Amino acid sequence: MIRSMTGFGKTQVDLPGRIITVEIRSLNSKQLDLNFRAPSVYREKEITARSQIVQRLERGKVDVTISVESKNEQPVMSLNKNIALHYFDQLKELAATLPGTQESDFLSILVRMPDVLKSEKEEFSEEEWLMINQAITSALDEVDKFRLAEGSILHKDFVFRIERILSLLNDIEPLESARIANVKTKFEMRLQEISQDKSYDQNRLEQELIYYFEKLDITEEKIRLLKHCEYFILTLDEQESPGKKLGFITQEIGREINTLGSKANDASIQMIVVQMKDELEKIKEQLANIL
């Protein structure tokens, strides 16, 4: 079953003192483009998490966010006294050169200086990471379900478009015999205009007509187009991700449709070819989102 590259999954882990949320979003992309965001405390586990995500999602533009929400109303902050005193000494030196500056103003300035106030460094246990890892797995499962659901919708659309192309191919059949007769009539009318006494060689005319009709023959193109469409339907149900393979098949389908149009030499057939191209373009647009 085909999968879309569009997906979304979200899982929460309720821990003492905080709630951890894992959120995964994926969109279509030719390669895997993984953007991983997590609090610095979990950075040492990023490579492990990335490996797990890559194995499951394979391809797409993927955004992974691990966020932490504290259950405490006020975050635990600490004052870095050494840095604060260093800033204070520099401010005093600066104030001495600026008239009217009061040292009482320094405290409000100091608390806004970089690294003066900082959150208490948090640590995590292996048990905690195990729960987060399970949350990542759960979010990936949701993404996969989303992708399958989207893929099922696209599968129906692909089948409809291919069947439409095959139906249009059948519509060409009754137009072919009339096309050959029209071409032969045009040849004869043109020859009559050139030579009223019909002194041309009838055998040579037949030979030229046969050669010309062979160049106009579209039997092989119709057979190949039929086979490519059947192969497309079979590939849709492959277990492995068939997106790129389906793209190659649509290229072959497009090549046969273009050849039909160039060899048709008939307005009615060319109108049908235009409709085939329209259906194929819709297939190509949707294939950009197939895994």
C-alpha positions in Angstrom: 0.0 0.0 0.0 1.3 3.4 -0.9 2.0 6.0 1.7 1.8 9.8 1.5 4.8 11.8 2.8 2.4 14.1 4.7 1.9 13.0 8.3 1.4 14.2 11.8 1.9 12.6 15.2 1.8 13.9 18.8 2.4 12.2 22.2 2.7 13.5 25.7 4.6 12.0 28.7 3.4 13.0 32.2 6.5 13.1 34.5 6.8 14.4 38.1 7.2 18.1 37.8 6.8 18.4 34.0 5.0 17.3 30.9 7.1 16.3 27.9 5.5 16.6 24.4 6.8 14.9 21.3 5.5 16.3 18.0 6.4 15.0 14.5 5.3 16.6 11.3 6.2 15.5 7.8 5.8 16.9 4.3 6.9 15.9 0.8 10.6 16.1 -0.2 12.8 14.3 -2.6 15.2 13.3 0.2 15.0 13.0 4.0 15.3 16.5 5.5 15.1 16.0 9.3 14.9 19.0 11.6 15.3 18.0 15.3 14.5 20.4 18.2 14.8 19.4 21.8 15.9 20.9 25.1 19.7 20.9 25.6 19.4 18.4 28.5 18.4 15.7 25.9 21.0 16.7 23.3 23.2 13.7 24.0 20.3 11.4 22.9 19.7 13.3 19.6 21.7 10.8 17.4 19.8 7.9 18.8 16.5 9.6 18.2 17.4 10.6 14.7 18.4 7.1 13.8 15.0 5.8 15.1 13.1 8.4 13.0 15.1 7.9 9.8 14.4 4.2 9.9 10.7 4.7 10.1 10.0 7.7 7.9 12.6 7.1 5.1 11.8 10.3 3.1 10.2 13.7 3.5 10.7 17.0 5.2 10.4 16.1 8.8 10.1 18.4 11.8 10.6 16.8 15.3 10.0 18.8 18.4 10.5 17.7 22.0 9.2 20.3 24.4 9.0 20.5 28.2 6.3 22.2 30.2 7.0 22.7 33.9 4.2 22.0 36.3 5.7 24.5 38.7 4.3 28.1 38.5 7.7 29.6 38.8 10.9 28.1 37.3 13.8 27.5 39.6 16.4 30.2 39.0 19.8 30.7 40.5 22.1 33.8 40.6 25.6 33.4 39.2 27.4 35.6 41.8 30.8 35.6 40.1 29.4 36.8 36.8 27.1 39.4 38.6 30.1 40.8 40.5 32.2 41.0 37.4 29.5 43.0 35.6 29.1 45.2 38.7 32.8 46.1 38.8 32.6 47.1 35.1 29.5 49.1 35.6 31.1 51.0 38.6 34.1 51.9 36.4 31.8 53.1 33.7 29.6 55.1 36.1 32.7 56.9 37.4 33.2 58.4 33.9 29.5 59.3 33.5 28.2 62.2 35.8 24.8 61.7 37.5 24.8 57.9 37.4 23.5 56.2 40.7 24.8 52.9 41.9 21.3 52.1 43.0 20.3 51.6 39.4 22.8 48.8 38.9 20.7 46.0 40.3 18.0 46.3 37.7 20.6 46.3 35.0 22.6 43.4 36.4 19.6 40.9 36.5 19.2 41.5 32.7 22.8 40.8 31.8 23.7 37.5 30.1 24.1 34.4 32.3 23.5 36.4 35.6 20.2 34.5 36.1 19.9 30.9 34.9 17.7 27.9 35.3 18.9 25.2 37.5 20.5 22.5 35.4 18.2 19.6 35.0 19.3 16.0 34.6 17.4 13.0 33.3 17.5 9.3 34.1 17.6 6.5 31.6 14.1 5.5 32.8 12.9 9.0 31.8 14.6 8.8 28.4 13.0 5.3 27.9 9.6 6.9 28.4 10.5 9.7 25.9 11.7 7.1 23.4 8.4 5.3 23.7 6.7 8.6 23.1 8.7 9.1 19.9 7.7 5.6 18.8 4.1 6.3 19.5 4.2 9.6 17.6 5.9 7.8 14.7 3.1 5.2 14.7 0.6 8.1 14.4 2.5 9.6 11.5 2.5 6.2 9.8 -1.3 5.9 10.2 -1.7 9.4 8.8 0.5 8.6 5.8 -1.4 5.3 5.1 -4.8 7.1 5.3 -3.5 9.8 2.9 -2.0 7.1 0.7 -5.3 5.2 0.5 -7.0 8.3 -0.9 -4.2 8.9 -3.4 -4.4 5.2 -4.4 -8.0 5.6 -5.4 -7.3 8.8 -7.4 -4.4 7.1 -9.2 -6.5 4.1 -10.2 -9.2 6.5 -11.4 -6.8 8.5 -13.5 -5.1 5.4 -15.1 -8.5 3.9 -15.9 -9.5 7.2 -17.5 -6.4 7.1 -19.7 -7.2 3.5 -20.7 -10.8 4.5 -21.5 -9.5 7.4 -23.7 -7.2 4.9 -25.4 -10.2 2.7 -26.3 -11.9 5.8 -27.7 -9.1 6.1 -30.3 -9.9 2.6 -31.8 -12.9 3.6 -33.9 -11.2 6.7 -35.2 -8.2 4.9 -36.6 -9.9 3.3 -39.6 -11.6 6.6 -40.5 -8.3 8.4 -40.2 -6.6 6.1 -42.8 -9.5 6.5 -45.2 -9.3 10.2 -44.9 -5.6 10.3 -45.5 -6.0 8.1 -48.6 -8.8 10.3 -50.0 -6.6 13.4 -49.5 -3.7 11.7 -51.4 -6.0 10.9 -54.3 -7.5 14.4 -54.4 -4.1 16.0 -54.4 -2.9 13.7 -57.2 -6.0 14.6 -59.3 -5.1 18.2 -58.9 -1.6 17.6 -60.1 -2.4 15.2 -62.9 -5.9 15.4 -64.4 -5.2 12.5 -66.7 -4.3 10.2 -63.8 -1.1 9.2 -65.7 0.7 8.4 -62.4 1.8 4.9 -61.6 -0.9 3.3 -59.4 1.5 0.6 -58.0 3.9 3.3 -57.0 1.1 5.2 -55.3 0.1 2.1 -53.4 3.7 1.6 -52.2 4.0 5.2 -51.1 0.7 5.0 -49.2 1.8 1.8 -47.5 5.1 3.5 -46.4 3.2 6.6 -45.2 0.6 4.6 -43.3 3.3 2.6 -41.6 4.8 5.8 -40.3 1.3 6.8 -39.0 0.6 3.4 -37.4 0.1 3.7 -33.7 -0.5 0.1 -32.8 2.8 -0.4 -31.0 2.3 2.9 -29.0 -1.1 1.7 -27.9 0.2 -1.6 -26.7 3.0 -0.1 -24.8 0.8 2.5 -23.2 -1.6 -0.3 -22.1 1.3 -2.3 -20.6 2.7 0.8 -18.8 -0.7 1.6 -17.3 -1.1 -2.0 -16.1 2.4 -2.0 -14.6 1.5 1.3 -12.8 -1.5 -0.3 -11.1 0.6 -3.3 -10.1 3.3 -1.2 -8.6 0.8 0.7 -6.5 0.4 -2.4 -4.3 4.1 -3.1 -3.8 5.2 -3.4 -0.2 8.3 -1.3 -0.6 8.0 2.5 -1.1 7.1 2.8 -4.8 7.0 6.6 -5.2 10.2 6.9 -7.3 9.4 3.8 -9.3 5.9 5.2 -10.1 7.6 8.4 -11.3 9.7 6.4 -13.8 6.6 4.6 -15.1 4.7 7.9 -15.6 7.7 9.1 -17.7 7.2 6.1 -20.0 3.4 6.6 -20.1 4.0 10.3 -21.1 6.4 9.2 -23.8 3.8 6.9 -25.5 1.1 9.5 -25.2 3.3 12.1 -26.8 4.1 9.7 -29.7 0.4 9.0 -30.2 -0.1 12.7 -30.5 2.7 13.3 -33.0 1.7 10.3 -35.2 -2.0 10.8 -35.0 -2.4 13.3 -37.9 -6.1 13.5 -36.9 -7.8 16.3 -34.9 -10.1 14.0 -33.1 -7.3 11.7 -31.9 -5.2 14.7 -30.9 -8.1 16.0 -28.7 -8.1 12.6 -26.9 -4.4 12.8 -26.5 -4.7 16.2 -24.8 -7.2 14.7 -22.4 -4.7 11.9 -21.6 -2.0 14.4 -20.9 -4.3 16.3 -18.6 -4.9 13.1 -16.6 -1.2 12.3 -16.5 -0.3 15.7 -15.2 -2.7 15.2 -12.3 -1.0 11.9 -11.5 2.4 13.6 -11.6 1.3 16.3 -9.2 0.1 13.7 -6.7 3.2 11.5 -7.1 5.3 14.3 -5.6 3.8 13.4 -2.3 4.2 9.6 -2.4 6.8 7.9 -0.4 
